[in-house]
């Protein structure tokens, strides 16, 4: 009796488990994400930790857990904190408002069609590429009483020889303001100009047909379209100006007589020159909470991202 030959089945090859298409992008960015998390999370956690400590490298015998003593000292004993916080608010308010106004004007100008527009845009945007320390160096030379423009003003009979606007408490604020405006205005111009490019020309043509002049077109077409760009730019620039250390540190050093000391500059001086890293960390924590609160309130009040166009 013939038996059918049994057909041997090939062995099963185990399938490799592959990442699903949904998980693959997250797996690819995971290494970079973990590195960024480490570089961001570690300093933040360290600041919060040291804010609760007495940590002064020149007085190691006093180091240890302090609880909320550093915060109590900030709000009840440190008058310099309130002075620097008030100057920081003044600095941010003046800088952001002037930078917005001048940046908007420059963006509207370079958005027009004229000969040499490309070169004009490059010249307008170039100061933004200059670092804060280099900007300070340029303006220190311009404000120098021997080689700067004050000497030429004295030659013309305006002012006295040997006077420096950076050493006079009555002029140092506006001297630093002009230097920072030179660097900060291009940021607003770049951001606003980019948004202006997306405004349809048909809207302006229709408005012209309806008899709307340039001012009405600006108020009812241009400004509403730029609303989100202006809100974002003012928020970013406000945070950056609050944290401004490089320009003021190299230009004035916080002087004269502490007239240009912002809160972040006070933190830097406390930690680096005073070696009191525990108290400097507490000041940083307070500054972080202030910025976070102001940013949230500003975004809520401005209704950023809402349907308004």
C-alpha positions in Angstrom: 0.0 0.0 0.0 1.6 3.2 -1.2 1.8 5.9 1.3 1.8 9.5 0.2 5.1 11.1 0.9 4.8 13.6 3.7 5.7 17.0 2.6 8.0 18.7 5.1 6.9 22.1 6.0 9.6 24.8 6.1 10.4 26.1 9.5 8.7 29.4 10.5 11.0 32.4 10.5 10.3 34.7 13.4 9.3 38.2 12.2 11.3 41.1 13.3 9.4 43.6 15.3 9.6 47.0 13.7 8.5 50.3 15.0 5.0 51.4 13.8 4.9 54.3 11.5 3.4 56.4 14.3 6.2 55.7 16.7 9.1 56.0 14.3 9.3 59.8 14.2 9.4 59.9 18.1 12.1 57.3 18.2 14.2 59.2 15.7 14.0 62.5 17.7 14.3 60.8 21.1 18.2 61.1 21.3 18.2 64.8 20.5 15.2 65.3 22.8 16.8 63.6 25.7 20.0 65.7 25.3 18.0 68.9 25.2 15.9 67.8 28.2 19.2 67.2 30.1 20.7 70.5 29.2 17.5 72.4 30.1 16.2 70.4 33.0 19.5 70.1 35.0 20.2 73.8 35.2 16.5 74.6 36.1 16.4 71.9 38.8 19.8 73.1 40.1 18.6 76.7 40.4 15.5 75.6 42.4 17.6 73.4 44.6 20.2 76.1 45.4 17.6 78.7 46.0 16.7 76.8 49.2 20.3 76.6 50.3 22.9 78.8 51.9 25.7 78.4 49.3 28.5 80.9 49.4 31.9 79.5 48.3 33.7 82.2 50.4 31.8 81.1 53.6 31.6 77.3 53.4 30.9 77.0 57.1 27.5 78.7 56.6 26.4 76.4 53.7 23.4 74.2 54.3 19.6 74.1 54.0 18.0 77.5 54.3 14.4 76.8 53.4 12.7 80.0 52.4 15.1 82.3 54.2 16.5 83.6 50.9 13.1 84.4 49.6 12.1 86.1 52.8 15.3 88.2 52.6 14.4 89.2 49.0 11.0 90.6 49.9 11.7 92.0 53.3 15.3 93.1 53.5 16.7 93.7 50.1 15.9 97.2 48.9 18.2 96.7 45.9 15.9 94.0 44.6 13.0 96.4 44.3 15.2 99.1 42.7 16.6 96.7 40.0 13.1 95.3 39.4 11.7 98.8 38.9 14.5 99.7 36.5 14.0 96.4 34.6 10.3 97.3 34.1 11.3 100.7 32.9 13.9 99.3 30.6 11.6 96.7 29.1 8.7 99.2 28.6 10.9 101.8 26.8 12.8 99.4 24.7 9.9 97.3 23.5 7.6 100.3 22.7 10.3 102.2 20.8 11.6 99.0 19.0 8.1 98.2 17.9 7.3 101.7 16.6 10.7 102.0 14.7 10.6 98.4 13.5 7.1 98.7 12.2 8.1 101.9 10.3 11.2 100.3 8.8 9.2 97.2 7.8 6.6 99.4 6.0 9.3 101.3 4.2 11.4 98.4 3.0 8.2 96.6 2.0 7.7 99.2 -0.8 9.1 98.8 -4.3 12.1 101.0 -5.0 15.5 100.9 -6.5 18.1 99.3 -4.1 15.5 97.7 -1.9 17.6 94.6 -1.5 20.6 96.5 -0.3 18.4 98.6 2.0 16.9 95.5 3.6 20.4 94.1 4.2 21.5 97.3 5.9 18.4 97.4 8.0 18.7 93.8 9.2 22.5 93.7 9.6 22.6 95.0 13.2 20.6 92.0 14.4 23.5 89.7 13.4 25.9 91.6 15.7 26.5 90.2 19.2 25.7 92.2 22.3 29.3 92.5 23.4 30.4 93.7 19.9 27.5 96.2 19.9 28.7 97.5 23.2 32.2 97.9 21.9 30.9 99.9 18.9 28.9 102.2 21.1 31.6 102.6 23.7 33.8 104.0 20.9 31.1 106.2 19.7 30.4 107.5 23.2 34.1 107.9 24.1 34.8 111.5 25.2 38.1 111.7 23.3 37.3 109.9 20.1 33.5 109.8 19.9 30.9 112.1 18.6 30.8 114.1 21.9 34.2 115.6 20.9 32.9 116.8 17.6 29.8 118.3 19.3 32.2 120.1 21.7 34.1 121.4 18.7 30.8 122.8 17.4 30.2 124.5 20.7 27.6 121.9 22.0 28.7 120.5 25.4 32.0 120.4 27.1 35.2 118.5 26.2 35.9 115.4 28.2 32.2 114.7 29.1 30.9 111.2 28.7 27.2 110.3 28.4 27.9 107.0 30.0 29.2 108.5 33.2 26.4 111.0 33.7 23.4 109.7 35.6 21.1 112.1 33.6 22.1 110.7 30.2 23.3 107.1 30.7 19.9 105.6 30.4 19.1 107.1 27.1 22.6 106.4 25.8 22.2 102.7 26.6 18.7 102.9 25.1 20.0 104.2 21.8 22.6 101.4 21.7 20.1 98.7 22.3 17.6 100.2 19.9 20.3 99.9 17.1 20.4 96.2 17.8 16.8 95.4 18.6 14.8 97.4 16.0 15.8 95.0 13.1 14.2 92.1 15.0 10.8 93.7 14.8 11.4 94.8 11.2 12.3 91.3 10.1 9.3 89.7 11.8 6.8 92.3 10.7 8.1 92.4 7.1 7.8 88.6 6.8 4.1 88.9 7.8 3.6 91.8 5.5 4.6 89.7 2.5 1.5 87.5 3.1 -1.0 90.4 2.9 -3.0 90.1 -0.3 -2.7 93.1 -2.6 -6.3 92.6 -3.7 -7.4 93.8 -0.2 -5.6 97.1 -0.8 -7.0 97.4 -4.3 -10.5 96.8 -3.1 -10.1 99.3 -0.3 -8.8 101.9 -2.8 -11.8 101.4 -5.0 -14.0 101.9 -2.0 -12.3 105.2 -1.3 -10.1 104.2 1.7 -7.0 106.3 2.1 -3.6 104.9 3.2 -4.3 105.6 6.9 -7.6 103.7 6.8 -5.9 100.9 4.9 -3.2 100.7 7.5 -5.6 100.7 10.4 -8.2 98.3 9.0 -6.1 96.0 6.8 -2.4 96.1 7.8 -2.6 96.3 11.6 -5.2 93.5 12.0 -3.2 91.2 9.8 0.0 92.0 11.8 -1.7 91.5 15.2 -0.3 88.0 16.0 3.2 88.9 14.7 3.3 92.0 16.8 2.1 90.1 19.9 4.7 87.4 19.4 7.5 89.9 18.7 6.7 92.1 21.7 6.5 89.0 24.0 9.8 87.6 22.9 11.6 90.9 22.9 10.1 91.7 26.3 11.6 88.5 27.8 14.9 89.1 26.1 15.2 92.7 27.2 14.3 91.7 30.8 17.1 89.2 30.7 19.5 91.7 29.0 22.9 91.3 30.6 25.6 91.4 27.9 25.1 94.9 26.6 24.5 96.7 29.9 27.3 94.8 31.6 29.9 95.7 29.0 28.5 99.2 28.2 27.9 100.6 31.7 28.6 97.7 34.2 25.3 98.7 35.9 26.6 102.1 36.7 27.0 104.9 37.3 25.9 104.5 40.9 23.7 101.5 40.0 21.6 103.6 37.6 21.5 100.9 34.9 21.4 97.7 37.0 18.7 95.4 35.9 17.5 92.4 38.0 19.4 89.8 35.9 22.5 92.0 36.1 22.0 92.1 39.9 21.8 88.3 39.9 25.0 88.0 37.9 26.8 90.4 40.3 25.5 88.6 43.3 26.6 85.2 42.1 29.8 85.9 40.2 31.2 88.8 42.2 29.6 88.2 45.5 29.9 84.3 45.3 26.5 84.0 47.0 25.0 81.4 44.6 22.2 80.4 47.0 20.8 84.0 47.1 21.5 84.5 43.4 19.5 81.3 42.7 16.6 82.6 44.8 16.6 85.9 42.8 16.6 83.9 39.6 13.6 81.9 40.7 11.7 85.0 41.6 12.6 86.6 38.2 11.4 83.4 36.5 8.1 83.5 38.3 7.6 87.1 37.4 8.3 86.5 33.7 6.1 83.5 33.6 3.2 85.3 35.2 3.5 88.4 33.0 3.8 86.2 29.8 0.6 84.3 30.7 -1.3 87.4 31.5 -0.1 89.2 28.3 -1.1 86.2 26.1 -4.5 86.0 27.8 -5.3 89.7 27.5 -4.0 89.9 23.9 -5.9 86.7 22.9 -2.9 85.5 20.9 -3.9 83.1 18.0 -7.6 84.0 18.2 -9.8 84.4 15.1 -9.7 88.1 14.5 -8.8 88.6 10.8 
